[in-house]
């Protein structure tokens, strides 16, 4: 599966160059081009993005401030003409720091760093969760917990963890990415509806204003990225 990326730069030629490099790289997928941090903020709130290539010197809100403001950070590669930001860049956990003009060779080295991290993380996470047709086992607080799939209401991403919300039981917190658990759950029973939420389709009973409502008080947003897929499911089960 390809790594979903966006390029962020206020300079039209620079953002096009990054977009071209992303499209040229087989394991990357370009999902968007943003000309400001505010445009990127809006894009990230509605799309599941794993990696951003972002300039630092941008008007209004620079790239460093933007990355610091994110609650759930994708992998970050800074692209800039100024070397003095390098130490600060790594302090916000950037994977790499590319100085303009950026060659494809240097771009590819940075992209491969991200790919290696994602591959290793994915393998480790899959080792900590075991699934069958009807239940899964997850590690939580030094315990191995069995969870029946039918008991899952929805799953919520919380940075490096996921919280599994259950019917009539305390939520279970485990160190997994939402992408990893999404790949392991049966797609005919569970659906990603937002970058931060997976829902158990059997438990969905109320939908209003592009939100799934649980218990009359929990509202799960349906983002633009997943709206069409969810609508197809609704249309196929509408009476």
URFEN-V831179 format. One record per backbone hydrogen bond with DSSP energy under -1.0 kcal/mol. NH is the residue of the N-H (numbers start at 1). CO is the residue of the C=O. If there is no record, write none. Layout:
BEGIN
{{NH,CO} {NH,CO}}
END
This chain:
BEGIN
{{3,27} {5,29} {6,51} {7,32} {8,53} {9,34} {15,11} {16,12} {17,13} {18,14} {19,15} {20,16} {21,17} {22,18} {23,19} {24,20} {25,22} {28,25} {29,3} {31,5} {34,7} {40,36} {41,37} {42,38} {43,39} {44,40} {45,41} {46,43} {49,47} {50,4} {51,4} {52,75} {53,6} {54,77} {55,8} {58,56} {61,59} {63,56} {66,62} {67,63} {68,64} {69,65} {70,67} {75,50} {77,52} {78,96} {79,54} {80,98} {86,83} {89,85} {90,86} {91,87} {93,90} {94,89} {95,76} {98,78} {100,80} {107,103} {108,104} {109,105} {110,106} {111,107} {112,108} {113,109} {114,110} {115,111} {116,112} {117,113} {118,114} {119,115} {120,116} {121,117} {122,118} {123,119} {124,120} {125,121} {126,122} {127,123} {130,137} {132,135} {136,147} {137,130} {138,145} {139,128} {140,143} {143,140} {145,138} {147,136} {149,134} {151,148} {152,149} {153,165} {154,165} {155,198} {156,163} {157,196} {158,161} {161,158} {162,174} {163,156} {164,172} {165,154} {167,151} {172,164} {174,162} {176,174} {181,177} {182,178} {183,179} {185,181} {189,186} {190,186} {191,199} {193,197} {194,197} {197,194} {198,155} {199,191} {200,153} {201,189} {203,200} {208,211} {212,220} {213,206} {214,218} {217,214} {218,214} {220,212} {222,210} {223,193} {225,46} {226,223} {230,226} {231,227} {232,228} {233,229} {234,230} {235,231} {236,232}}
END
